[in-house]
């Protein structure tokens, strides 16, 4: 440290060892620079050509067998064209009831009208009541309770003719 005409130097044993090692490295580097370097010659082998085997064509696996509905699930007809879907208007978490100890808003075979609350979709800690907006009978619940749902995802299947 220098300040005007005042100079202060502090050295430790480790500092001296470091200085000696640095000086030795510098001397070795200087000697190496003065001597010509001879690099070994390397020979490169020519690339070998290998025969490529043809890969046999793989056929697609057969489609999985259809899973039969469980006995507790309601039976449905093959033609869903006369049914209406109640869809989620927002992204969130689907709940069939207002709390775990309360009964679901609607069950299969329940009749609904335009103002009937069918479920709740929670989005960002806000619980949004979803109304049926159609008149008919609930044929099937398409989403498990407390499951995430996407925008425009079908939640219920409704028979408007019932």
The 8 nearest C-alpha neighbors of each residue, nearest first, counted from 0:
[[1, 7, 6, 8, 2, 5, 9, 3],
 [0, 2, 6, 5, 7, 3, 4, 8],
 [3, 1, 5, 4, 6, 0, 7, 8],
 [2, 4, 5, 1, 6, 0, 7, 8],
 [3, 5, 2, 6, 1, 7, 0, 8],
 [4, 6, 2, 3, 1, 7, 0, 8],
 [7, 5, 1, 0, 2, 4, 8, 3],
 [6, 8, 0, 1, 5, 9, 2, 4],
 [9, 7, 0, 10, 6, 1, 11, 5],
 [10, 8, 7, 11, 0, 14, 6, 12],
 [11, 9, 14, 8, 12, 15, 13, 7],
 [12, 10, 14, 13, 15, 9, 16, 17],
 [11, 13, 15, 14, 16, 10, 17, 18],
 [12, 14, 16, 11, 15, 17, 10, 18],
 [15, 13, 17, 11, 12, 16, 10, 18],
 [14, 16, 18, 12, 13, 17, 19, 11],
 [17, 15, 13, 19, 14, 18, 20, 12],
 [16, 18, 14, 20, 15, 19, 21, 13],
 [17, 19, 15, 21, 16, 20, 22, 14],
 [20, 18, 22, 16, 17, 21, 15, 23],
 [19, 21, 23, 17, 22, 18, 16, 24],
 [22, 20, 18, 24, 23, 19, 17, 25],
 [21, 23, 25, 19, 20, 24, 18, 26],
 [24, 22, 20, 26, 25, 21, 19, 27],
 [25, 23, 27, 21, 26, 22, 28, 20],
 [24, 26, 22, 28, 23, 27, 29, 21],
 [25, 27, 29, 23, 24, 28, 22, 30],
 [28, 26, 24, 30, 29, 25, 31, 23],
 [27, 29, 31, 25, 26, 30, 24, 32],
 [28, 30, 26, 32, 27, 31, 25, 33],
 [29, 31, 27, 33, 32, 28, 26, 34],
 [30, 32, 28, 34, 33, 29, 27, 35],
 [33, 31, 29, 30, 34, 28, 35, 36],
 [32, 34, 30, 31, 29, 35, 28, 36],
 [35, 33, 31, 32, 36, 30, 29, 37],
 [36, 34, 37, 33, 32, 31, 38, 30],
 [35, 37, 34, 38, 31, 32, 33, 39],
 [38, 36, 39, 35, 40, 34, 31, 32],
 [37, 39, 36, 40, 41, 35, 34, 42],
 [40, 38, 41, 37, 36, 42, 43, 35],
 [41, 39, 38, 42, 37, 43, 36, 44],
 [40, 42, 39, 43, 38, 44, 37, 45],
 [41, 43, 44, 40, 45, 39, 46, 38],
 [42, 44, 41, 45, 46, 40, 47, 39],
 [45, 43, 46, 42, 47, 41, 48, 40],
 [44, 46, 47, 43, 48, 42, 49, 41],
 [47, 45, 44, 48, 43, 49, 42, 50],
 [46, 48, 45, 49, 44, 50, 43, 51],
 [49, 47, 46, 50, 51, 45, 44, 52],
 [48, 50, 51, 47, 52, 46, 45, 53],
 [49, 51, 52, 48, 53, 47, 54, 46],
 [52, 50, 49, 53, 54, 48, 47, 55],
 [53, 51, 54, 50, 55, 49, 56, 48],
 [54, 52, 55, 51, 56, 50, 57, 49],
 [53, 55, 56, 52, 57, 51, 58, 50],
 [56, 54, 57, 53, 52, 58, 51, 59],
 [55, 57, 54, 58, 53, 59, 52, 60],
 [58, 56, 55, 59, 54, 60, 53, 61],
 [57, 59, 60, 56, 61, 55, 62, 54],
 [60, 58, 61, 57, 62, 56, 63, 55],
 [59, 61, 62, 58, 63, 57, 64, 56],
 [60, 62, 59, 63, 64, 58, 65, 57],
 [63, 61, 60, 64, 59, 65, 66, 58],
 [64, 62, 65, 61, 60, 66, 59, 67],
 [63, 65, 66, 62, 61, 67, 60, 68],
 [66, 64, 67, 63, 62, 68, 61, 69],
 [65, 67, 64, 68, 63, 69, 62, 70],
 [66, 68, 65, 69, 70, 64, 72, 74],
 [69, 67, 72, 66, 70, 74, 71, 73],
 [68, 70, 72, 71, 67, 73, 66, 74],
 [69, 71, 72, 68, 73, 74, 67, 75],
 [72, 70, 69, 73, 68, 74, 107, 67],
 [73, 71, 69, 70, 68, 74, 139, 75],
 [74, 72, 75, 71, 139, 70, 138, 107],
 [75, 73, 72, 76, 68, 70, 138, 139],
 [76, 74, 73, 77, 138, 139, 79, 78],
 [75, 77, 78, 79, 74, 80, 73, 81],
 [76, 78, 79, 75, 80, 74, 81, 82],
 [77, 79, 76, 80, 81, 75, 82, 158],
 [80, 78, 82, 81, 77, 76, 83, 75],
 [79, 81, 78, 82, 83, 77, 76, 158],
 [80, 82, 79, 83, 158, 78, 159, 160],
 [83, 81, 158, 79, 157, 80, 156, 159],
 [82, 84, 157, 156, 158, 85, 81, 159],
 [85, 83, 156, 155, 153, 86, 157, 82],
 [84, 86, 155, 154, 153, 131, 156, 83],
 [87, 85, 153, 151, 152, 154, 84, 88],
 [86, 88, 151, 152, 89, 150, 153, 154],
 [87, 89, 150, 151, 86, 90, 129, 152],
 [90, 88, 150, 87, 91, 149, 151, 120],
 [89, 91, 149, 150, 148, 122, 88, 92],
 [92, 90, 122, 121, 148, 120, 147, 89],
 [91, 93, 147, 121, 120, 146, 148, 145],
 [94, 92, 120, 145, 146, 119, 144, 147],
 [93, 95, 119, 144, 145, 96, 118, 120],
 [94, 96, 118, 103, 144, 104, 119, 93],
 [97, 95, 103, 104, 98, 94, 102, 101],
 [96, 98, 101, 119, 99, 95, 94, 103],
 [99, 97, 101, 96, 100, 102, 94, 95],
 [98, 100, 101, 96, 97, 102, 103, 94],
 [99, 101, 98, 102, 96, 97, 103, 95],
 [102, 100, 98, 99, 96, 97, 103, 104],
 [103, 101, 96, 104, 100, 99, 97, 95],
 [104, 102, 96, 95, 105, 101, 106, 97],
 [103, 105, 117, 96, 118, 95, 102, 116],
 [106, 104, 103, 117, 109, 107, 95, 118],
 [107, 105, 109, 108, 103, 137, 104, 140],
 [106, 108, 137, 138, 109, 139, 140, 105],
 [109, 107, 137, 136, 138, 106, 110, 139],
 [110, 108, 137, 136, 107, 106, 105, 111],
 [109, 111, 136, 135, 137, 108, 112, 134],
 [112, 110, 134, 135, 115, 136, 109, 131],
 [111, 113, 134, 115, 133, 114, 131, 135],
 [132, 112, 114, 133, 131, 134, 115, 130],
 [115, 113, 130, 112, 132, 131, 116, 111],
 [116, 114, 130, 112, 131, 111, 113, 117],
 [117, 115, 130, 129, 118, 128, 131, 114],
 [116, 118, 104, 105, 130, 129, 131, 115],
 [119, 117, 95, 129, 94, 116, 104, 128],
 [120, 118, 128, 94, 127, 129, 93, 126],
 [121, 119, 93, 127, 92, 91, 126, 94],
 [122, 120, 126, 92, 91, 125, 127, 124],
 [121, 123, 91, 125, 124, 120, 90, 126],
 [122, 124, 125, 121, 91, 126, 92, 90],
 [125, 123, 122, 121, 126, 91, 127, 120],
 [124, 126, 122, 121, 123, 127, 120, 91],
 [125, 127, 121, 120, 119, 124, 128, 122],
 [126, 128, 120, 119, 121, 125, 129, 122],
 [129, 127, 119, 118, 116, 130, 126, 120],
 [128, 130, 118, 116, 119, 117, 127, 131],
 [131, 129, 116, 115, 114, 132, 117, 128],
 [130, 132, 113, 133, 115, 117, 116, 85],
 [113, 131, 133, 130, 114, 112, 134, 115],
 [134, 132, 113, 131, 112, 135, 111, 159],
 [135, 133, 112, 111, 113, 159, 132, 136],
 [136, 134, 159, 158, 111, 161, 110, 157],
 [135, 137, 110, 158, 157, 109, 108, 161],
 [138, 136, 157, 107, 108, 109, 139, 156],
 [139, 137, 157, 156, 107, 108, 136, 158],
 [138, 140, 156, 155, 107, 137, 141, 73],
 [141, 139, 155, 142, 154, 156, 107, 138],
 [140, 142, 154, 155, 139, 153, 143, 156],
 [143, 141, 154, 140, 144, 146, 93, 155],
 [144, 142, 146, 145, 141, 93, 140, 94],
 [143, 145, 94, 146, 95, 93, 142, 92],
 [146, 144, 94, 93, 92, 143, 147, 95],
 [147, 145, 93, 144, 92, 143, 148, 142],
 [146, 148, 92, 91, 93, 145, 149, 90],
 [149, 147, 91, 90, 92, 93, 146, 152],
 [150, 148, 90, 152, 151, 89, 91, 147],
 [149, 151, 89, 90, 152, 87, 88, 148],
 [150, 152, 87, 86, 88, 149, 153, 89],
 [153, 151, 86, 87, 149, 150, 154, 148],
 [154, 152, 86, 84, 85, 155, 151, 87],
 [153, 155, 141, 86, 85, 142, 140, 152],
 [156, 154, 140, 85, 141, 84, 139, 153],
 [155, 157, 84, 139, 138, 83, 137, 82],
 [158, 156, 137, 83, 138, 136, 82, 135],
 [157, 159, 82, 136, 135, 160, 161, 138],
 [158, 160, 135, 161, 134, 157, 136, 82],
 [161, 159, 158, 135, 136, 81, 82, 134],
 [160, 135, 159, 136, 158, 110, 134, 157]]
